[in-house]
Amino acid sequence: MYENLIYSLNATVPVFLVIIIGYLLRRINLLNEPFCTVANRFNFTVTLPALLFYDIATANIREGFLLSYVLYCAGATTVSFFLIWGFARLFLKDRSMVGAFVQASFRGSAAVLGIAFIQNIYGSAGMAPLMIVSCVPLFNIYSVIVLTFEGETAKPKRDFSVLRLAVLNICKNPIILAILAGMLVSLSGITLPQIALKTVKNFANLATPLALIVIGATFEGTKALAKLKPALVATWIKLVLQPALFLPIGIALGFNNKLLIAALVMLAAPTTPSCYIMAKNMNNDAVLTTSIVVLTTLLSSVTLTVWIYLLKMTGCL
């Protein structure tokens, strides 16, 4: 238990500290609003796509491919998304928060945290690439859909033009295009030149720290506190409810060890910083998204430790 706690703290506390540093840099005017705006656009169009392309393109997806696991990950992601969207439409009085709430509640840091988490436990990436391919494309497609339909630019009447806009946003979304390109490279067996891979990796390495710094720099404490209740509900859904619902199904299907840890990352990892990037760029509630990212990052060190402990106690790991 102690070792799991130390590992989880090592995985999450540095992330939270970078957010705090971003906040302090803004307070002492080393960062300003124009920088944050440009950094968000740069992250959305360059660094995050580079990260996802690199992770998927360099993974051997064909080796160890397990259809039942792919369907499980895709199914859990899909069911979570539509249940949370339905819940948000019913219970959120402020409709402007719906898109951000849904995205941040179901979408975890599978690509950014997932591989590192499993490598620290098992010494290799294990089944993380298969989990990433199964859920990350859906994370982004569903995020584009809900952010388009619930964003400030969506029409009050959800007609064909909004549906067409959602499809267009999916087709031109740089993150989705990067995932598709990475899958094509991985499945085709193409070996990219090291010069190209190292160049992409250099941009990929910027994605997470830059996103976290901007999250901290744009964090508005007063506004965030005003939205604390929905942020807490979203955090509970992300870190507790999702794994409670879907981990038992994975166990019943016979998944264990690396498969189950990868599923845990998919279900119970803190909300990915890329949620903020997409919410901000698609005219949704960036303040609420920031609050959820901060809360899930802070609390996941405890909840992930508890989930790992429970899985070990039940003999699943």
C-alpha positions in Angstrom: 0.0 0.0 0.0 2.8 2.4 1.0 4.7 1.8 -2.3 1.5 2.3 -4.3 0.9 5.6 -2.5 4.4 6.8 -3.2 4.2 5.8 -6.9 0.8 7.5 -7.3 2.1 10.7 -5.6 5.2 10.7 -7.8 2.9 10.4 -10.8 0.4 13.1 -9.9 2.1 15.7 -7.6 4.7 16.9 -10.1 1.8 17.5 -12.6 -0.1 19.5 -10.0 3.1 21.5 -9.1 3.6 22.5 -12.8 0.0 23.9 -12.7 0.8 25.9 -9.6 4.0 27.2 -11.1 2.0 28.4 -14.2 -0.4 30.1 -11.8 2.5 31.9 -10.0 4.2 32.9 -13.2 0.9 34.6 -14.3 0.6 36.3 -11.0 4.1 37.9 -11.2 3.4 38.9 -14.9 5.9 36.6 -16.5 3.0 35.2 -18.5 0.1 37.1 -20.0 -3.2 36.5 -21.8 -1.8 36.8 -25.3 0.9 34.1 -24.5 -1.8 31.8 -23.1 -4.0 32.3 -26.2 -1.2 31.5 -28.6 0.0 28.6 -26.5 -3.4 27.0 -26.4 -3.7 27.2 -30.2 -0.1 25.8 -30.6 -0.9 22.9 -28.3 -4.2 22.1 -30.1 -2.7 22.2 -33.6 0.9 21.0 -33.1 2.1 19.5 -29.8 -0.8 17.4 -28.7 -1.3 15.8 -32.2 2.5 15.2 -32.2 2.2 13.4 -28.9 -0.6 11.1 -30.0 0.9 10.4 -33.4 4.2 9.4 -31.8 2.7 7.2 -29.1 0.5 5.3 -31.5 2.9 5.2 -34.5 5.8 3.7 -32.4 3.5 1.1 -30.8 3.1 -2.4 -32.3 -0.7 -2.5 -32.3 -0.9 -5.8 -34.3 1.2 -7.7 -31.7 -1.1 -8.9 -28.9 -4.2 -7.6 -30.5 -7.3 -8.7 -28.5 -10.6 -7.9 -30.0 -12.6 -8.6 -26.8 -10.5 -6.0 -25.0 -10.8 -3.4 -27.8 -14.6 -3.8 -27.7 -14.6 -3.6 -23.9 -12.6 -0.3 -23.9 -14.7 1.2 -26.8 -17.9 0.1 -25.2 -17.1 1.5 -21.7 -16.0 4.8 -23.3 -19.2 5.0 -25.4 -21.6 4.1 -22.6 -19.9 6.5 -20.2 -20.1 9.4 -22.6 -23.8 9.1 -23.4 -24.8 8.4 -19.7 -22.9 11.5 -18.6 -24.3 13.6 -21.4 -27.8 12.6 -20.5 -27.1 13.3 -16.8 -25.7 16.7 -17.6 -28.6 17.7 -19.8 -31.0 16.7 -17.0 -29.4 18.2 -13.9 -27.1 21.1 -14.9 -29.1 24.3 -14.7 -26.5 26.3 -16.5 -26.5 24.8 -20.0 -23.3 26.6 -20.9 -21.4 24.2 -18.7 -22.8 21.0 -20.3 -20.1 20.4 -23.0 -17.2 21.1 -20.6 -18.7 19.0 -17.9 -19.3 16.0 -20.1 -15.9 16.1 -21.7 -14.0 16.4 -18.5 -16.0 13.8 -16.7 -15.5 10.9 -19.2 -12.1 11.7 -20.8 -9.0 10.7 -18.9 -5.3 11.1 -19.4 -4.9 7.8 -21.2 -2.2 8.7 -23.7 -0.2 11.1 -21.5 -0.4 9.2 -18.2 -1.3 5.7 -19.4 2.0 4.5 -20.8 4.1 6.0 -18.0 1.8 4.5 -15.4 2.0 1.0 -16.8 5.8 1.2 -17.5 6.4 2.1 -13.8 4.5 -0.9 -12.6 5.5 -3.5 -15.2 8.6 -2.1 -16.8 7.0 -2.0 -20.3 4.1 -0.3 -22.0 2.2 -3.6 -21.8 -1.4 -3.2 -23.2 -1.4 0.6 -23.0 -1.1 1.1 -26.8 -4.0 -1.2 -27.4 -6.1 0.7 -24.8 -5.1 4.0 -26.3 -6.1 3.0 -29.8 -9.4 1.6 -28.5 -10.5 4.7 -26.5 -8.5 7.8 -27.4 -10.0 8.2 -30.9 -13.5 7.9 -29.3 -12.5 10.4 -26.6 -11.7 13.0 -29.3 -14.6 12.2 -31.6 -17.2 12.3 -28.7 -15.5 15.5 -27.3 -15.9 17.3 -30.6 -19.5 16.2 -30.8 -20.5 17.4 -27.4 -18.4 20.6 -27.5 -20.0 21.4 -30.9 -23.6 20.8 -29.9 -23.3 22.4 -26.4 -20.8 25.2 -27.3 -21.6 28.9 -27.4 -21.7 28.9 -31.2 -24.3 26.1 -31.4 -27.8 27.2 -32.4 -30.6 26.9 -29.8 -32.3 24.6 -32.3 -30.1 21.5 -32.9 -30.8 21.2 -36.6 -28.9 19.7 -39.5 -26.5 22.6 -39.7 -25.1 21.8 -36.2 -24.8 18.1 -37.1 -22.9 19.1 -40.2 -20.6 21.4 -38.1 -19.9 18.5 -35.8 -18.9 16.2 -38.7 -16.8 19.0 -40.1 -15.1 19.5 -36.8 -14.3 15.8 -36.5 -12.9 15.6 -40.0 -10.6 18.6 -39.6 -9.7 18.1 -35.9 -5.8 17.9 -35.8 -5.9 15.5 -32.9 -8.1 13.0 -34.6 -6.1 13.3 -37.8 -2.9 12.6 -35.9 -4.4 9.5 -34.3 -5.5 8.2 -37.7 -2.1 8.8 -39.1 -0.4 7.1 -36.2 -2.7 4.1 -36.6 -1.9 3.9 -40.3 1.8 3.9 -39.6 1.6 1.3 -36.8 -0.7 -1.1 -38.7 1.2 -0.8 -42.0 4.5 -1.6 -40.3 6.1 1.4 -41.9 9.4 2.3 -40.2 9.8 6.1 -40.1 13.3 7.6 -40.3 14.8 8.4 -36.9 15.2 12.0 -37.9 11.5 12.3 -38.5 10.6 10.4 -35.3 13.0 12.5 -33.1 11.6 15.7 -34.6 8.0 14.7 -33.8 9.1 13.6 -30.3 10.6 17.0 -29.6 7.2 18.6 -30.3 5.4 15.8 -28.4 7.6 16.5 -25.3 6.2 20.0 -25.2 2.5 19.0 -25.0 1.9 18.1 -21.4 4.1 20.7 -19.6 2.9 23.5 -21.8 -0.7 22.6 -21.4 -0.3 22.4 -17.6 1.5 25.8 -17.4 -1.3 27.4 -19.4 -3.9 25.7 -17.2 -2.3 27.3 -14.1 -1.8 30.6 -15.8 -5.4 30.9 -16.8 -6.8 29.5 -13.5 -9.3 32.0 -12.1 -9.8 31.1 -8.4 -13.0 33.1 -7.8 -14.8 31.8 -10.9 -13.6 28.3 -10.2 -15.0 28.4 -6.7 -18.3 29.5 -8.1 -18.4 26.3 -10.1 -17.0 24.0 -7.4 -20.1 21.9 -7.1 -20.2 20.7 -10.7 -16.4 20.3 -10.7 -16.7 18.0 -7.6 -19.5 16.0 -9.2 -17.4 15.6 -12.4 -14.4 14.6 -10.3 -16.4 11.9 -8.5 -17.7 10.5 -11.8 -14.2 10.4 -13.3 -12.3 8.9 -10.4 -14.8 6.8 -8.6 -18.0 6.1 -10.5 -16.6 5.1 -13.9 -14.1 2.5 -12.5 -16.8 1.2 -10.0 -19.1 0.5 -12.9 -16.7 -0.9 -15.5 -13.8 -2.6 -13.7 -16.1 -5.4 -12.5 -17.2 -6.0 -16.1 -13.6 -6.3 -17.2 -12.8 -8.7 -14.4 -15.9 -10.8 -15.3 -14.6 -10.9 -18.9 -11.3 -12.4 -17.6 -9.0 -9.4 -17.9 -6.2 -9.2 -15.3 -2.7 -7.7 -14.7 -1.6 -5.4 -17.6 -5.0 -5.5 -19.3 -6.8 -4.5 -16.1 -4.2 -1.8 -15.2 -4.6 -0.3 -18.7 -8.4 -0.3 -18.2 -8.0 1.3 -14.8 -5.9 4.1 -16.4 -8.7 4.6 -19.1 -11.4 4.7 -16.5 -9.9 6.4 -13.4 -7.0 8.5 -14.6 -7.3 12.3 -14.0 -8.9 14.4 -16.6 -6.4 15.1 -19.4 -5.1 18.7 -19.8 -6.1 18.4 -23.5 -9.7 18.8 -22.4 -8.9 22.4 -21.5 -7.3 23.0 -24.8 -10.3 21.7 -26.7 -12.9 23.4 -24.5 -11.0 26.8 -24.9 -10.6 26.4 -28.7 -14.2 25.3 -29.2 -15.9 28.1 -27.2 -16.9 26.0 -24.2 -16.5 26.6 -20.4 -12.7 26.6 -19.9 -13.0 27.7 -16.3 -15.0 24.6 -15.3 -12.6 22.4 -17.3 -9.6 23.9 -15.5 -11.2 23.2 -12.1 -11.9 19.6 -13.0 -8.4 19.0 -14.3 -6.9 20.5 -11.1 -9.2 18.5 -8.8 -8.9 15.2 -10.5 -5.1 15.6 -10.7 -4.9 16.4 -7.0 -7.2 13.6 -5.8 -6.2 10.8 -8.3 -3.1 10.1 -6.2 -5.5 8.8 -3.5 -8.1 7.2 -5.7 -5.7 5.3 -8.0 -3.9 4.0 -5.0 -7.2 2.7 -3.5 -8.2 1.1 -6.8 -4.8 -0.6 -7.2 -5.0 -1.8 -3.6 -8.5 -3.3 -4.1 -7.4 -5.0 -7.4 -4.4 -6.6 -5.6 -6.5 -7.6 -2.6 -9.0 -9.4 -4.9 -6.1 -11.2 -6.8 -6.7 -9.4 -10.1 -3.1 -8.1 -10.3 
